[in-house]
Amino acid sequence: MSRAALVAAMIAIGCGGTAAPAPTAPAPAPAPIAAAAPAPPTAAPDRWRDVDPARLWQRVAVVGASVSAGFAAPRVADRVRGSLAAIDDDVVLDAANLLMFRDPWGDGARQVDAAIGHHASLVLAIDFLFWYAYQPGDAAARAASLERGLAELARLDVPLAVGDVPDMRQADPRMLPAAVVPSPAELDALNSRVRAWAAARPRTAVLPLHAWSARLATDEPVELAPGDTVAARRLLFVDGLHVNPLGLGWMLVQIDVQLERELGVPIDAVTFARP
């Protein structure tokens, strides 16, 4: 299916009112993308004490929705697999689902089941919580749905990198109907809950998607490589909802740097190349 046809199909699904269920009682090797030089690693906090930083990327599971599943850029699992040297194909599990928005509760449970069975050394849940938060209903219903997503992730007894809830109000309304979009105040409350939940858990890092998405909605310059600077807005796909290949590469580098800083993961453990 062509990219245009895929976009049309997603728009048709969104306009059909099934974006998410209402809660009741989803050539030469390229040069690496540049990122801010990681700060010297500090001692890992107690909640990371049982993690060997050198083994964190050894066996990865990817769970999540359309960004992780490659709607407008390569699949995250493929980028991770391609960044690791000399690995078997089954070292990276790809459980992300492009259509998670249809049934985030059911599909989220299936994805976590798969990650548990994979015996992962790291679970990447970049956009796993998105469709739990972007739901029809009121603030209480969205907060209850988010708790369902956190309860699923709580079943993972392995290191976890989970994205908070981004502000995507600028997205094309045909892709993201206004009825499912939390208000700014709701987003603040939802993300406070994500941070509090993660702080109480061992081996859990929060990826600041909310801050990253705010940056991508501007013309602020972003350096992809030395001398290669673009406006942040150019890292978004035309729908304003998904990152494009450059944007995904930039995001993965931010994740890598965060884990290097927070946990002391070796700087050469993984290298994400510029698309």
Backbone torsions as a table, in degrees:
resi	resn	phi	psi	omega
1	MET	NA	136.1	179.5
2	SER	-70.7	162.0	177.2
3	ARG	-60.3	-40.0	180.0
4	ALA	-62.8	-42.1	179.7
5	ALA	-66.2	-36.8	179.3
6	LEU	-65.2	-43.5	176.9
7	VAL	-60.1	-45.5	180.0
8	ALA	-60.4	-40.0	179.5
9	ALA	-64.8	-42.2	179.2
10	MET	-65.9	-39.8	178.6
11	ILE	-64.0	-42.9	179.6
12	ALA	-61.8	-40.0	178.4
13	ILE	-63.6	-45.7	-179.0
14	GLY	-62.5	-41.1	-179.8
15	CYS	-70.1	-18.6	-179.9
16	GLY	-78.1	-1.4	175.7
17	GLY	83.3	14.4	-179.2
18	THR	-112.3	28.6	-176.1
19	ALA	-60.7	-36.4	177.4
20	ALA	-165.6	143.5	-179.2
21	PRO	-72.0	142.8	174.0
22	ALA	-73.2	134.2	179.7
23	PRO	-63.3	141.1	174.8
24	THR	-130.5	165.2	-179.6
25	ALA	-53.3	NA	NA
26	PRO	NA	NA	NA
27	ALA	NA	-140.0	-175.7
28	PRO	-85.0	152.3	177.2
29	ALA	-64.6	134.8	-179.2
30	PRO	-70.6	157.3	179.2
31	ALA	-75.8	145.3	178.2
32	PRO	-63.2	147.5	173.3
33	ILE	-69.6	136.2	179.6
34	ALA	-77.6	150.6	173.1
35	ALA	-144.1	165.1	176.4
36	ALA	-57.0	137.4	-179.2
37	ALA	-58.9	130.1	-178.1
38	PRO	-65.3	141.3	175.8
39	ALA	-67.0	153.6	177.0
40	PRO	-54.7	130.9	-177.2
41	PRO	-60.7	137.4	175.3
42	THR	-97.2	170.9	178.3
43	ALA	-59.9	131.6	179.9
44	ALA	-62.7	136.4	178.4
45	PRO	-62.0	164.7	-175.1
46	ASP	-55.4	-32.2	-176.7
47	ARG	-69.8	-10.5	175.1
48	TRP	-104.2	8.1	-167.3
49	ARG	-64.3	-24.8	-178.7
50	ASP	-92.6	9.5	-175.4
51	VAL	-105.9	131.9	174.0
52	ASP	-90.7	106.8	-176.2
53	PRO	-55.0	-33.8	-177.2
54	ALA	-69.1	-17.5	-177.5
55	ARG	-108.0	3.3	-172.2
56	LEU	-59.6	-42.2	-176.9
57	TRP	-89.5	12.7	-172.7
58	GLN	-70.5	-34.2	-177.3
59	ARG	-148.7	105.5	-168.2
60	VAL	-111.2	141.9	170.2
61	ALA	-119.8	134.6	178.4
62	VAL	-111.3	122.4	175.1
63	VAL	-122.6	153.3	178.4
64	GLY	148.2	-165.3	-171.9
65	ALA	-109.6	-142.3	-165.0
66	SER	-69.5	-30.1	175.6
67	VAL	-66.1	-48.3	178.7
68	SER	-63.8	-31.2	-176.1
69	ALA	-89.7	4.8	169.6
70	GLY	84.8	36.5	-178.9
71	PHE	-62.4	-46.5	-177.2
72	ALA	-124.1	9.4	-178.3
73	ALA	-155.0	173.4	177.0
74	PRO	-59.2	155.9	176.1
75	ARG	-64.2	140.9	-178.8
76	VAL	-58.5	-41.5	-179.9
77	ALA	-60.6	-36.7	178.7
78	ASP	-67.6	-39.6	178.3
79	ARG	-66.1	-39.7	178.0
80	VAL	-65.8	-45.9	-179.1
81	ARG	-59.8	-41.8	-178.6
82	GLY	-72.9	-17.4	-177.8
83	SER	-89.7	-13.5	-178.4
84	LEU	-99.7	136.6	-176.1
85	ALA	-88.1	140.5	170.3
86	ALA	52.6	58.3	178.3
87	ILE	-119.4	156.1	172.8
88	ASP	-77.5	155.8	-177.6
89	ASP	-59.7	-31.2	-174.3
90	ASP	-86.6	5.8	179.7
91	VAL	-70.9	-30.0	179.1
92	VAL	-111.6	116.5	177.5
93	LEU	-90.3	131.0	177.0
94	ASP	-109.2	99.1	178.6
95	ALA	-105.9	0.7	-177.7
96	ALA	-66.3	147.5	-175.1
97	ASN	-129.0	122.2	178.4
98	LEU	-56.7	-32.3	-175.5
99	LEU	-104.8	29.3	179.5
100	MET	-59.1	-28.0	-178.3
101	PHE	-61.0	-23.0	-179.7
102	ARG	-68.8	-34.4	-176.5
103	ASP	-153.2	69.6	-175.4
104	PRO	-60.6	-36.8	-177.9
105	TRP	-66.3	-51.0	-179.2
106	GLY	-68.3	-43.9	-177.0
107	ASP	-70.6	-36.2	177.0
108	GLY	-61.0	-40.2	177.9
109	ALA	-63.9	-41.5	179.4
110	ARG	-65.0	-39.7	-180.0
111	GLN	-65.3	-43.4	179.6
112	VAL	-65.6	-39.4	174.7
113	ASP	-55.3	-44.0	-179.0
114	ALA	-65.3	-40.8	179.8
115	ALA	-65.2	-38.6	177.3
116	ILE	-62.4	-44.2	180.0
117	GLY	-66.7	-20.9	-178.7
118	HIS	-79.5	-15.8	-178.2
119	HIS	55.7	53.5	-173.2
120	ALA	-72.3	150.7	169.6
121	SER	-87.9	-17.8	178.3
122	LEU	-155.6	134.0	172.3
123	VAL	-110.3	123.5	174.5
124	LEU	-96.6	114.7	-178.8
125	ALA	-121.2	59.0	-170.8
126	ILE	-58.6	-52.6	-177.2
127	ASP	-118.4	23.6	-177.1
128	PHE	-60.9	-39.4	-174.2
129	LEU	-83.1	-6.6	-170.0
130	PHE	-56.9	-53.2	-174.2
131	TRP	-79.3	-10.0	169.3
132	TYR	-72.7	-31.6	-178.2
133	ALA	-91.8	-37.3	179.0
134	TYR	-87.3	87.8	-173.4
135	GLN	-134.9	150.6	170.2
136	PRO	-68.3	158.0	-179.3
137	GLY	115.1	-170.2	-178.2
138	ASP	-96.6	-176.2	-176.4
139	ALA	-61.3	-38.3	-179.4
140	ALA	-65.2	-39.2	179.2
141	ALA	-66.1	-40.6	179.1
142	ARG	-67.5	-39.1	177.6
143	ALA	-63.7	-39.7	178.3
144	ALA	-66.1	-37.6	178.6
145	SER	-66.1	-41.5	177.1
146	LEU	-58.4	-39.3	178.6
147	GLU	-61.1	-34.1	175.8
148	ARG	-62.5	-42.2	178.8
149	GLY	-65.2	-42.8	178.4
150	LEU	-64.7	-36.3	178.4
151	ALA	-64.8	-36.5	175.8
152	GLU	-64.0	-48.4	-179.4
153	LEU	-64.2	-28.7	179.8
154	ALA	-63.7	-18.4	178.3
155	ARG	-74.9	-10.3	-178.7
156	LEU	-87.0	117.5	179.4
157	ASP	-102.0	47.2	-178.4
158	VAL	-142.2	165.7	175.2
159	PRO	-55.3	136.9	-173.0
160	LEU	-134.7	132.4	170.8
161	ALA	-116.1	109.7	-172.7
162	VAL	-119.4	133.4	177.5
163	GLY	-77.0	142.6	170.8
164	ASP	-78.1	-169.2	-171.9
165	VAL	-96.6	116.0	-177.8
166	PRO	-77.3	161.0	175.4
167	ASP	-94.9	104.8	-176.1
168	MET	-113.9	32.5	-179.1
169	ARG	-63.9	-19.5	-179.4
170	GLN	-82.4	-3.7	-176.8
171	ALA	-68.5	156.0	176.1
172	ASP	-56.3	122.9	-177.7
173	PRO	-63.7	-16.8	175.4
174	ARG	-72.7	-22.8	176.8
175	MET	-94.0	-29.6	-175.4
176	LEU	-137.9	86.6	-176.6
177	PRO	-57.8	144.6	-177.0
178	ALA	-57.8	-29.0	-176.5
179	ALA	-65.3	-18.3	-178.1
180	VAL	-103.4	-0.6	-172.3
181	VAL	-90.8	121.7	176.1
182	PRO	-67.2	150.9	175.1
183	SER	-72.4	164.1	176.6
184	PRO	-55.1	-40.5	178.9
185	ALA	-64.8	-39.7	176.8
186	GLU	-63.1	-43.8	179.8
187	LEU	-59.8	-40.9	177.5
188	ASP	-60.1	-44.2	-179.2
189	ALA	-67.4	-42.8	179.3
190	LEU	-62.0	-42.1	-178.2
191	ASN	-74.5	-29.4	171.9
192	SER	-62.4	-39.4	178.5
193	ARG	-66.4	-42.1	177.9
194	VAL	-60.5	-44.9	-178.7
195	ARG	-65.6	-41.0	179.4
196	ALA	-65.5	-41.2	178.6
197	TRP	-61.8	-44.9	-178.5
198	ALA	-67.8	-37.9	-178.3
199	ALA	-64.3	-26.4	-179.3
200	ALA	-87.7	-3.1	-177.7
201	ARG	-108.5	147.5	171.9
202	PRO	-76.0	151.7	168.2
203	ARG	58.7	42.8	-178.3
204	THR	-132.5	126.5	176.5
205	ALA	-115.1	138.0	176.6
206	VAL	-97.0	123.3	176.3
207	LEU	-87.3	124.7	-171.7
208	PRO	-80.5	67.3	179.2
209	LEU	-60.2	-33.2	-179.3
210	HIS	-61.0	-46.4	178.9
211	ALA	-68.1	-39.9	-179.4
212	TRP	-65.6	-41.5	-178.9
213	SER	-66.2	-34.9	177.1
214	ALA	-63.0	-38.4	179.4
215	ARG	-68.2	-38.6	-177.0
216	LEU	-72.0	-11.6	177.6
217	ALA	-89.8	8.0	-177.4
218	THR	-119.7	176.7	174.5
219	ASP	-98.8	16.7	177.2
220	GLU	-56.8	135.9	-179.6
221	PRO	-70.3	137.5	177.2
222	VAL	-123.6	129.2	179.4
223	GLU	-90.1	118.0	178.1
224	LEU	-89.3	-29.3	177.4
225	ALA	-160.7	161.5	180.0
226	PRO	-52.7	121.3	-179.5
227	GLY	82.0	-1.5	-178.7
228	ASP	-114.6	92.4	-176.1
229	THR	-118.9	135.6	177.9
230	VAL	-132.2	161.2	172.7
231	ALA	-68.1	137.6	-176.7
232	ALA	-53.9	-35.5	-178.3
233	ARG	-60.2	-23.7	-179.3
234	ARG	-74.5	-3.6	177.2
235	LEU	-90.2	-2.5	178.9
236	LEU	-98.8	148.0	172.1
237	PHE	-71.3	166.8	-174.9
238	VAL	-63.3	-20.3	-179.9
239	ASP	-79.9	-6.7	-179.7
240	GLY	69.9	6.4	-176.0
241	LEU	-111.6	-33.8	-175.2
242	HIS	-114.5	150.4	171.0
243	VAL	-77.9	149.4	173.8
244	ASN	-88.7	-177.1	-177.8
245	PRO	-55.9	-41.4	177.0
246	LEU	-63.7	-41.6	-179.4
247	GLY	-64.8	-39.7	177.7
248	LEU	-64.8	-42.3	178.0
249	GLY	-59.9	-44.3	178.0
250	TRP	-61.0	-43.1	-178.6
251	MET	-64.6	-42.4	-179.6
252	LEU	-64.6	-36.0	176.2
253	VAL	-64.3	-39.9	178.3
254	GLN	-61.8	-38.9	178.6
255	ILE	-64.9	-45.3	179.6
256	ASP	-59.3	-47.0	-179.4
257	VAL	-63.5	-40.4	179.2
258	GLN	-60.8	-43.2	180.0
259	LEU	-69.3	-33.1	175.4
260	GLU	-63.8	-42.1	-177.5
261	ARG	-74.3	-43.1	-173.1
262	GLU	-78.2	-33.4	-171.2
263	LEU	-118.5	-14.1	-176.5
264	GLY	79.9	26.2	176.1
265	VAL	-61.6	135.9	179.7
266	PRO	-54.6	139.3	-174.2
267	ILE	-63.0	-25.6	-178.7
268	ASP	-100.5	14.6	-179.4
269	ALA	-64.9	-34.1	178.5
270	VAL	-149.5	143.2	179.6
271	THR	-134.0	114.0	-179.9
272	PHE	-92.1	120.6	-176.3
273	ALA	-83.6	151.5	177.5
274	ARG	-67.8	130.4	179.4
275	PRO	-60.3	NA	NA
